[in-house]
Amino acid sequence: MPDVLDASPYDALLLLSFGGPEGPDDVVPFLENVTRGRGIPKERLQEVGQHYFLFGGVSPINDQNRALLDALRKDFAEHGLDLPVYWGNRNWAPYLTDTLREMVGDGRRRILVLATSAYASYSGCRQYRENLADALAALESEGLELPKIDKLRHYFNHPGFVEPMVDGVVRSLAELPEEVRDGAHIAFCTHSIPTSAADTSGPVEEHGDGGAYVRQHLDVAQVIADAVRERTGVDHPWQLVYQSRSGAPHIPWLEPDICDHLEERQAAGVPAVVMAPIGFVSDHMEVLYDLDTEATAKAQELGLPVRRSATVGADPRFAAAVRDLVLERAGDERGQEVAPCALGALGASHNLCPVGCCPARAPRPAAAGADSPYA
C-alpha cells in the first residue's frame, strides 16, 4: 500500500474549467453564458457558433475534463492521497455554483481549486476567481455555510506541464518529411488577449511589455526549445505567436496571429513549421478550429508543411504535477518549509494573488486572493 500523503488542511480539490456545449442545441445558450452582459445579439452568436457546428455542436473540452478527472483520481489513489476531486465549469454544466453546493453538502470546508489555465492574466486567473466569488455569494444567499477556497498557483513552468509538451514537439518534428525537418521553425501558440490586459497581468516595469502573461510564455517556450535541442541535436528557431482573437478591430491585441506568422515564415523561406499550443491545457475548440482547421488550411494554401503538437491533456505527468502542487500548497498552509518545483528563469509563481492582480475594467469581487471578501 502507498504511504498516506497529507493534504490537510484541505478536504477536496475542485477542477474548475471553462465548459463547452455538448450538442447543437447547446451552442447558442453556451455562447450566451460566455458573453452575458456584453449585449451581443443572438444572430451574431449563431455566426460565432459555426466553429462548434463544424464539429457537430460539441466542444471536446468536457470529455477532456472527464479524462483529466479520471487521471487525477487514479494518481491520487495510487499515491495514497486521500483527496476527493470534483468538477465545475464557468459557462456550462456542471456549473460551478452547483458543484460548490454539492461540495458543501458533502461537508467540504477547505477547498483547493485547479483552474484549467496555466498562466497569469485576467481571463486566465482573475475571471475564474470572480466566478468563484459569484458562486460563494449565491451559496451565502441560500444560507449555506461557506467553505474557505484557495487556488493552486500558476503551473506554466512545472515539469509535469512542460515535459509532455517537449515530447509533443519532438514527435511533431519527427513526423515532418526528413528533407524539411532540421530547418523547421517552432511556433509556440497561445491565446491572444488585449495588450492592455497583458500589461496588467504583472507589472510592465518588472516583466516588460505584455506583463507576466507574455513573459511566462516566453520563458516556457525557451525551456521547451532548449529541451528539444538537447533531444534532437538541432537548434530550431522559434517565436511566440497568438491565436483566437475575438475583440473589436480597433482594440490592440497581442500579435502576430498564427496565420499571418505562417505567411511570413513561408515568405522568408522557412521549409516547415511545428505549431506548439503551449497556452492551452487540452485540445479544446480553439485548438481544433484555430490551429487544426484554420491555420492548417492556411499552411496548405501556402504549400508549407506543418504539424501541430499535442497539449498536455490528461498526461499522467500532469496529474502527478497537480498532486505535487496540492502537497506543496498544503504544506505551506501548515507552516512547513516547502521547495516549489519550477523550470526556467522565473521560479514558482505566488500562492496568493495580490491585491489588484490582473484587474478587470469594472472592479468585481474575486475569491481565493489577497483581496477576497471570503477570506
C-alpha positions in Angstrom: 0.0 0.0 0.0 1.3 3.5 -0.7 2.2 5.8 2.1 -0.6 8.2 3.1 0.1 11.7 1.8 -1.1 14.7 3.9 -3.3 17.2 2.1 -4.6 18.8 5.3 -6.0 21.3 5.9 -7.7 20.7 2.5 -10.5 18.2 2.2 -11.3 18.5 -1.5 -9.9 19.6 -4.9 -12.1 21.4 -7.4 -11.2 21.2 -11.1 -12.5 24.5 -12.5 -12.8 24.8 -16.2 -14.4 26.9 -19.0 -17.1 24.5 -20.1 -18.4 23.9 -23.6 -21.5 22.7 -25.5 -22.2 19.0 -25.9 -24.7 19.2 -28.8 -26.0 21.6 -31.4 -28.9 22.9 -29.2 -26.3 23.9 -26.5 -24.2 26.1 -28.7 -26.0 29.4 -28.6 -27.1 29.1 -24.9 -23.4 28.3 -24.1 -22.2 31.4 -26.0 -24.9 33.5 -24.3 -23.4 32.4 -21.0 -19.9 33.3 -22.2 -20.9 36.7 -23.4 -23.5 37.6 -20.8 -23.7 41.4 -20.2 -22.0 42.4 -23.4 -25.2 42.9 -25.4 -24.2 40.6 -28.3 -27.3 39.8 -30.4 -28.3 36.1 -30.9 -27.7 36.4 -34.7 -24.0 37.2 -34.0 -23.7 34.3 -31.6 -25.1 32.0 -34.2 -22.3 33.2 -36.6 -19.7 32.6 -33.9 -21.2 29.2 -33.2 -20.3 28.0 -36.7 -17.0 26.8 -35.3 -18.8 24.5 -33.0 -21.3 23.4 -35.6 -18.4 22.2 -37.8 -17.8 19.6 -35.0 -21.4 18.6 -34.5 -22.0 21.3 -31.9 -19.8 19.5 -29.4 -16.8 21.0 -27.8 -14.2 18.4 -26.8 -13.4 20.3 -23.5 -15.9 18.4 -21.4 -14.7 15.0 -22.4 -11.1 16.1 -21.9 -12.0 17.3 -18.4 -13.6 14.0 -17.6 -10.4 12.3 -18.7 -8.3 14.7 -16.5 -10.7 13.9 -13.6 -10.1 10.2 -14.1 -6.3 10.7 -14.3 -6.2 12.8 -11.1 -8.3 10.4 -9.1 -6.2 7.5 -10.4 -2.9 9.2 -9.5 -4.2 10.3 -6.1 -5.4 6.8 -5.2 -2.1 5.2 -6.4 0.0 7.5 -4.3 -2.1 7.5 -1.1 -3.5 11.0 -1.4 -7.0 10.8 0.1 -8.5 13.9 -1.5 -11.8 13.8 -3.4 -11.8 15.6 -6.8 -14.9 17.5 -8.0 -15.5 19.3 -11.3 -17.3 22.6 -12.1 -17.5 24.9 -15.1 -17.8 28.6 -15.5 -20.1 28.5 -18.6 -21.8 25.1 -18.9 -22.8 22.1 -16.9 -21.7 21.0 -14.4 -21.9 24.6 -13.3 -19.5 25.9 -10.7 -22.3 27.0 -8.3 -24.0 23.6 -8.4 -20.7 21.9 -7.8 -19.8 24.1 -4.8 -23.3 23.5 -3.4 -22.7 19.7 -3.7 -19.3 20.1 -2.0 -20.8 22.0 0.9 -23.5 19.3 1.2 -20.7 16.7 1.3 -19.1 18.5 4.2 -16.2 20.0 2.3 -14.9 23.1 4.1 -11.3 23.7 2.8 -11.2 23.5 -1.0 -8.3 23.8 -3.3 -9.0 24.9 -6.9 -7.2 23.8 -10.0 -8.1 26.1 -12.9 -7.5 24.8 -16.4 -5.4 27.8 -17.3 -1.7 27.8 -16.5 -0.7 31.5 -16.9 -1.4 34.9 -15.3 -4.0 37.1 -16.9 -7.5 38.5 -16.2 -9.2 35.8 -18.4 -6.8 33.1 -17.2 -6.9 33.7 -13.5 -8.9 36.6 -12.0 -12.0 35.9 -14.0 -12.0 32.4 -12.5 -11.6 34.0 -9.1 -14.6 36.3 -9.8 -16.7 33.3 -10.8 -15.8 31.7 -7.5 -16.8 34.8 -5.6 -20.2 34.8 -7.5 -20.8 31.2 -6.6 -19.9 31.8 -3.0 -22.3 34.8 -2.9 -25.1 32.6 -4.3 -24.5 30.0 -1.6 -24.4 32.7 1.0 -27.8 34.0 -0.1 -29.1 30.4 0.4 -27.9 30.4 4.0 -25.3 27.7 3.4 -22.1 27.5 5.4 -19.3 28.8 3.1 -16.1 26.9 2.5 -12.7 28.5 2.5 -11.3 28.4 -1.0 -7.7 28.6 -2.2 -6.4 28.4 -5.8 -3.3 26.5 -6.8 -0.5 28.6 -8.2 0.2 29.1 -11.9 1.8 25.9 -13.1 3.1 27.0 -16.5 6.6 26.1 -15.6 6.1 22.9 -13.6 8.0 20.0 -15.1 4.8 17.9 -15.2 3.3 20.5 -17.5 6.4 21.3 -19.6 7.8 17.8 -20.2 4.7 16.4 -22.1 4.9 19.5 -24.4 8.6 18.8 -25.1 7.6 15.2 -26.1 4.9 16.6 -28.3 7.2 19.0 -30.2 9.8 16.2 -30.7 7.2 13.9 -32.1 5.8 16.5 -34.4 9.3 17.3 -35.8 9.8 13.5 -36.4 6.5 13.4 -38.4 7.8 16.1 -40.8 9.4 14.9 -44.1 13.1 14.4 -43.5 14.2 16.9 -46.0 12.5 19.8 -44.2 12.8 18.6 -40.6 16.0 20.2 -39.5 15.1 23.6 -40.9 11.6 23.6 -39.2 10.6 26.6 -37.2 8.6 26.2 -34.0 5.6 28.5 -33.5 4.7 28.5 -29.8 1.0 29.3 -29.8 -1.2 30.9 -27.1 -4.5 32.8 -26.8 -4.2 36.4 -27.9 -5.6 38.9 -25.4 -5.8 42.8 -25.5 -2.4 44.3 -24.9 -3.9 46.4 -22.1 -4.9 43.1 -20.3 -1.5 41.6 -20.9 0.3 44.6 -19.5 -1.7 44.4 -16.3 -1.1 40.7 -15.8 2.0 41.7 -14.0 4.0 45.0 -13.7 5.5 46.1 -17.0 8.4 47.5 -15.1 9.1 44.0 -13.8 8.2 41.9 -16.7 8.4 44.1 -19.8 5.7 44.8 -22.4 3.0 42.2 -22.2 3.4 41.8 -18.4 3.6 38.4 -16.8 1.4 36.8 -19.4 3.9 37.3 -22.2 7.0 36.8 -20.1 5.7 33.5 -18.7 5.0 32.1 -22.2 8.4 33.3 -23.4 10.1 31.6 -20.5 8.3 28.3 -21.1 9.0 28.5 -24.9 12.7 28.9 -24.2 12.7 25.9 -21.8 10.9 23.7 -24.4 13.2 24.9 -27.2 16.3 24.1 -25.2 15.0 20.7 -24.3 14.1 20.0 -28.0 17.7 21.0 -29.0 19.1 18.6 -26.4 16.8 15.7 -27.6 17.3 16.2 -31.3 20.7 17.9 -31.7 19.1 20.7 -33.8 18.6 24.3 -32.6 15.2 25.1 -34.2 14.4 28.8 -34.4 11.1 29.7 -32.6 8.7 32.5 -31.9 5.7 33.1 -29.6 2.6 33.7 -31.7 -1.1 34.2 -31.0 -4.5 32.9 -32.0 -8.2 33.1 -31.2 -8.5 36.9 -31.2 -12.2 37.8 -30.6 -12.2 41.5 -29.8 -13.1 44.7 -31.7 -10.7 45.6 -34.5 -9.8 49.0 -33.1 -8.5 47.5 -29.8 -4.8 46.4 -29.9 -4.3 42.7 -29.2 -1.2 40.6 -28.9 0.4 39.7 -32.3 1.4 38.2 -34.6 -1.5 36.0 -35.4 -0.6 32.4 -36.3 -1.9 32.6 -39.8 0.0 35.9 -40.5 3.0 34.2 -39.0 2.8 31.2 -41.3 2.7 33.6 -44.3 5.7 35.5 -43.0 7.7 32.2 -42.4 6.8 30.9 -45.9 7.9 34.2 -47.5 11.2 34.0 -45.5 11.9 30.6 -46.9 11.2 28.5 -43.8 10.7 24.9 -45.1 8.3 23.8 -42.3 6.6 24.8 -39.1 5.6 23.0 -35.9 2.7 24.7 -34.1 3.0 24.1 -30.4 -0.1 25.2 -28.4 1.7 25.9 -25.1 -1.0 28.3 -23.9 -3.7 25.5 -23.7 -4.1 22.6 -21.2 -6.1 20.5 -23.6 -7.2 20.1 -27.3 -10.4 22.1 -26.9 -12.2 24.1 -29.6 -9.7 26.9 -30.0 -7.0 24.3 -30.8 -9.2 22.2 -33.0 -10.5 25.1 -35.1 -7.9 27.8 -34.9 -4.9 25.5 -35.4 -6.1 22.2 -36.8 -8.6 23.8 -39.2 -7.9 27.4 -40.0 -4.1 27.6 -39.6 -3.6 24.2 -41.2 -5.7 25.3 -44.2 -3.6 28.5 -44.5 -0.4 26.4 -44.5 -1.8 24.1 -47.2 -2.6 27.2 -49.2 1.0 28.3 -48.8 2.4 24.9 -49.6 4.1 25.0 -46.2 4.4 21.6 -44.3 3.1 22.0 -40.8 2.4 19.7 -37.8 0.6 20.6 -34.6 2.0 19.1 -31.3 -0.2 17.8 -28.6 -1.4 19.7 -25.5 -0.8 18.2 -22.0 -4.4 17.0 -21.6 -4.7 14.0 -19.1 -1.0 13.0 -19.4 0.0 11.1 -16.2 2.8 13.5 -15.6 0.4 16.4 -15.4 -1.8 14.5 -13.0 1.4 13.9 -10.9 2.2 17.7 -11.2 -1.2 18.5 -9.7 -0.6 16.1 -6.8 2.8 17.9 -6.3 1.1 21.3 -6.3 -1.6 20.1 -3.8 1.0 18.8 -1.4 3.2 21.9 -1.8 0.2 24.3 -1.0 -1.0 22.1 1.9 2.5 22.1 3.4 2.7 25.8 3.1 -0.7 26.2 4.7 0.6 24.1 7.6 3.6 26.4 8.0 6.1 23.9 6.7 9.1 24.9 4.6 8.4 23.7 1.0 10.5 23.7 -2.1 8.3 24.6 -5.1 9.2 22.8 -8.3 9.6 25.1 -11.4 11.7 25.2 -14.6 13.1 28.2 -16.3 14.2 31.6 -15.1 11.1 32.8 -13.3 10.7 30.4 -10.5 7.5 29.4 -8.8 4.6 31.8 -9.0 2.9 33.2 -5.9 0.4 31.2 -4.0 -1.9 34.1 -3.2 -2.8 36.6 -5.9 -2.0 40.1 -4.6 -4.5 43.0 -4.3 -5.2 44.5 -7.7 -3.8 41.5 -9.6 -4.9 41.3 -13.3 -7.7 43.9 -12.7 -11.0 43.9 -14.6 -12.2 47.1 -16.3 -15.1 47.2 -13.8 -13.9 46.0 -10.4 -15.7 42.9 -9.1 -15.2 40.8 -6.0 -12.7 37.9 -6.5 -12.3 34.9 -4.2 -9.1 33.0 -3.4 -6.8 36.0 -3.4 -5.4 38.7 -1.0 -8.4 40.9 -1.8 -11.0 38.1 -1.3 -14.2 39.1 0.6 -14.4 35.4 1.6 -11.1 35.1 3.4 
